[in-house]
Amino acid sequence: MPLHPQAAALLGELQLVWCDLDAIRSMTPAKARAWEAAAMAEVAGSPPAEVAVEGLELPGAAGPLRARVHRPSTEPPRGTMLWIRGGGFVTGSLDTDFVAAPLARTSGCAVVSFEYRLAPEHPFPAALEDCYSALSWATEHASELGGDAGPIALGGESAGGNLAAAAALMARDRDGPKIALQVLLYPMIARVFDGLSRRDPKLAAIARTEAIDWFWQQYLGDRDGSDPFACPLRAARLAGLPPALVITAEYDVLRDEGEAYAERLEREGVAVQLRRYDGMHHGFADSSGVIDAADECIQLVARALSAPRSRQQRTSADC
């Protein structure tokens, strides 16, 4: 279907303050971060009134990480989720995360977001090791954050989707924290992928393949992407990973690789829900309250978050 009118209108507005991401290839990473922060400040809204936000620090692999916990302000949290924002491994901050607060409001969970080290100053695996440290900390402190003790949910969008998928692999292989659910929103899942969405310029509503290549170059340098902790689609085995909700967008160069990852998970015995949002662009879920599909997406994630709790409650009742 054509690009949805709500998506087209938003992208037109963003063009006034933030041009096609391909332009960042001519910038230094520091300039790209400053430019993005200023641009996003022009379109960012306030956190929902129904969400209480608390700043904190949590331990990273190489030092403390600035973090926030978002809780529903009207009732105790029903669970805990660690959320990893996007930014191509290069840009972004807590102030450019527009998913955590709406997700806390809609799901009733305590949602923790944090700042990991950025490339190219801190190339792979720095960001991933920070994410794994954050996952371990959030699991150990889930009851203090307001959720139940035990497995927590893990999710992220774009580069954050990559880091969430890789952290789930790392937790499996290191016999680390148990994860109730992994939520992957239009993830950057492979450095090289031969799919239609990478080749068709009509699908690049916000960034072309050249921009994605630039982000990968900053993160991996000369590495070829064969390390599964960098590119989870290259993992030899996906069996044993937590259940997954994978969300893709029609007008996104990353669409096909995200769907290929979901299909591989399912083939290898992992419970998977895959949803493609037709007419939507990369990053559409950031626009809750502006794009109807973004609100629907947040609600879909919230329902998926409630499912592990329901299964645990049924199991407890059966004992």
Residue pairs with C-beta under 8 A, 6 or more apart in sequence:
1 250
1 278
1 279
2 279
3 11
3 205
3 251
3 279
3 281
4 278
4 279
4 280
4 291
4 293
6 290
6 291
6 292
6 293
7 205
7 251
7 279
7 280
7 281
7 284
7 291
7 293
10 287
10 290
10 291
11 205
11 206
11 281
13 43
14 39
14 43
16 42
17 38
17 39
17 42
17 43
18 35
18 36
18 39
18 40
20 206
20 207
20 208
20 211
21 88
21 206
21 207
21 211
22 207
22 208
22 210
22 211
22 214
24 32
24 35
24 90
24 91
24 211
24 214
25 210
25 211
25 214
27 35
29 90
29 91
29 118
29 119
29 120
29 121
29 218
32 90
32 91
33 90
33 91
33 92
33 93
33 118
36 87
36 91
36 92
36 96
37 93
37 95
37 96
40 95
40 96
41 95
44 95
44 96
44 98
45 98
45 289
47 53
47 70
47 101
48 101
48 102
48 105
49 73
50 72
50 73
50 74
50 105
51 70
51 71
51 72
51 73
51 101
51 102
51 104
51 105
52 70
52 71
52 72
52 73
53 68
53 69
53 70
53 71
53 101
54 68
54 69
54 71
55 66
55 67
55 68
56 67
56 68
56 69
57 64
57 65
57 66
57 67
58 64
58 65
58 67
58 112
58 114
58 133
58 134
58 137
58 138
59 65
59 133
59 137
60 116
60 117
60 129
60 130
60 133
60 134
61 126
61 129
61 130
61 132
61 133
62 117
62 126
62 129
62 130
65 114
65 115
65 116
65 130
65 133
65 134
66 94
66 114
66 115
67 94
67 112
67 113
67 114
67 115
67 134
68 94
68 100
68 112
68 113
68 114
69 110
69 111
69 112
69 145
69 146
70 100
70 101
70 103
70 104
70 110
70 111
70 112
70 113
71 77
71 104
71 110
71 111
71 145
71 146
72 104
72 105
72 108
72 109
75 108
76 146
77 104
77 108
77 109
77 110
77 145
77 146
77 147
78 107
78 108
78 109
78 147
78 306
78 309
79 107
79 108
79 109
79 110
79 147
79 148
79 152
79 153
79 180
79 305
79 308
79 309
80 109
80 110
80 111
80 112
80 138
80 142
80 145
80 146
80 147
80 148
80 152
80 153
81 103
81 107
81 109
81 110
81 111
81 112
81 152
81 153
81 154
81 155
81 183
81 305
82 112
82 114
82 134
82 135
82 138
82 152
82 153
82 154
82 155
83 97
83 99
83 100
83 103
83 111
83 112
83 113
83 155
83 156
83 160
84 113
84 114
84 116
84 131
84 154
84 155
84 156
84 157
84 160
84 161
84 163
84 164
84 167
85 92
85 94
85 96
85 97
85 99
85 100
85 113
85 156
85 157
85 160
86 92
86 156
86 157
86 158
86 159
86 160
86 161
86 283
87 96
87 118
87 158
87 159
87 160
88 158
88 159
88 188
88 211
88 212
88 214
88 215
88 218
88 219
89 118
89 119
89 124
89 127
89 159
89 162
89 215
89 218
89 219
90 118
90 119
90 120
90 215
90 218
90 219
91 118
92 118
93 115
94 113
94 114
94 115
97 113
98 286
98 287
98 288
99 157
99 185
99 285
99 286
99 288
99 298
100 111
100 112
100 113
101 111
102 288
102 289
102 295
102 298
103 109
103 111
103 298
103 301
103 302
104 110
104 111
106 298
106 299
106 301
106 302
107 301
107 302
107 305
107 306
108 302
109 147
109 153
109 302
109 305
110 145
110 146
110 147
112 134
112 138
112 145
114 130
114 134
116 126
116 127
116 130
116 131
116 134
116 163
117 126
117 127
117 130
118 127
119 126
119 127
119 218
119 219
120 218
120 219
120 221
123 218
123 219
123 220
123 221
124 219
124 220
124 221
124 223
124 227
124 229
124 230
125 229
125 230
127 159
127 163
127 219
128 163
128 166
128 167
128 170
128 229
128 230
131 163
131 164
131 166
131 167
132 167
132 170
132 171
132 176
135 152
135 154
135 167
135 171
135 176
135 177
135 179
136 176
136 177
138 145
138 152
139 151
139 152
139 177
139 178
142 148
142 149
142 150
142 152
143 149
148 309
150 178
150 180
150 312
151 177
151 178
151 179
151 180
151 242
151 308
152 177
152 179
152 180
153 179
153 180
153 181
153 182
153 183
153 305
153 308
154 164
154 167
154 168
154 179
154 181
154 182
154 183
154 242
155 161
155 164
155 181
155 182
155 183
155 184
155 185
155 245
155 301
156 162
156 163
156 164
156 183
156 184
156 185
156 187
157 185
157 186
157 187
157 283
157 285
157 286
158 185
158 186
158 187
158 188
158 254
158 282
158 283
159 188
159 215
159 219
160 185
160 187
161 184
161 185
161 186
161 187
161 188
161 189
161 258
162 187
162 188
162 189
162 231
162 232
164 182
164 183
164 184
164 187
165 182
165 184
165 187
165 189
165 232
165 261
166 228
166 229
166 230
166 232
168 179
168 182
168 241
168 242
169 228
169 229
169 232
169 235
169 238
169 241
170 176
170 229
171 177
171 178
171 179
172 240
172 241
178 242
179 242
180 242
180 243
180 308
181 242
181 243
181 244
181 245
181 304
181 305
181 307
181 308
182 241
182 242
182 243
182 244
182 245
183 244
183 245
183 247
183 301
183 304
183 305
184 244
184 245
184 246
184 247
184 258
184 261
184 262
185 247
185 285
185 297
186 247
186 248
186 249
186 252
186 254
186 255
186 258
186 282
186 283
187 246
187 254
187 257
187 258
187 261
188 212
188 215
188 216
188 254
188 257
189 231
189 232
189 233
189 254
189 257
189 258
189 260
189 261
190 225
190 231
190 232
190 233
190 234
190 257
190 260
191 216
191 220
191 224
191 225
191 230
191 231
192 224
192 225
193 233
193 256
193 257
193 260
195 255
195 256
195 257
195 260
196 203
196 256
197 203
197 252
197 253
197 254
197 255
197 256
197 257
198 209
198 212
198 253
198 256
198 257
199 209
201 208
202 251
203 250
203 251
203 252
203 253
203 255
204 251
204 253
205 251
205 252
205 281
205 282
206 251
206 252
206 281
206 282
206 283
207 253
207 282
208 253
209 253
212 253
212 254
216 225
219 230
220 230
223 230
225 231
225 234
226 234
227 234
228 234
228 235
228 236
232 238
232 261
233 257
233 260
233 261
233 264
237 268
238 264
238 265
238 268
238 270
239 268
239 269
239 270
240 270
241 265
241 270
242 270
243 270
243 271
243 272
243 308
244 262
244 265
244 270
244 271
244 272
244 273
245 272
245 273
245 275
245 300
245 301
245 304
246 258
246 259
246 261
246 262
246 265
246 272
246 273
246 274
246 275
247 258
247 274
247 275
247 276
247 277
247 285
247 297
247 300
247 301
248 254
248 255
248 258
248 259
248 274
248 275
248 276
248 277
249 255
249 276
249 277
249 280
249 281
249 282
249 284
250 276
250 277
250 278
250 279
250 280
251 279
251 280
251 281
251 282
252 280
252 281
252 282
253 282
254 282
255 276
259 274
259 276
262 272
262 274
263 274
265 272
266 272
266 274
273 304
275 300
277 284
277 293
277 296
277 297
279 293
280 291
280 293
284 291
284 293
284 294
284 297
285 294
285 297
285 298
286 294
287 294
288 294
288 295
288 298
289 295
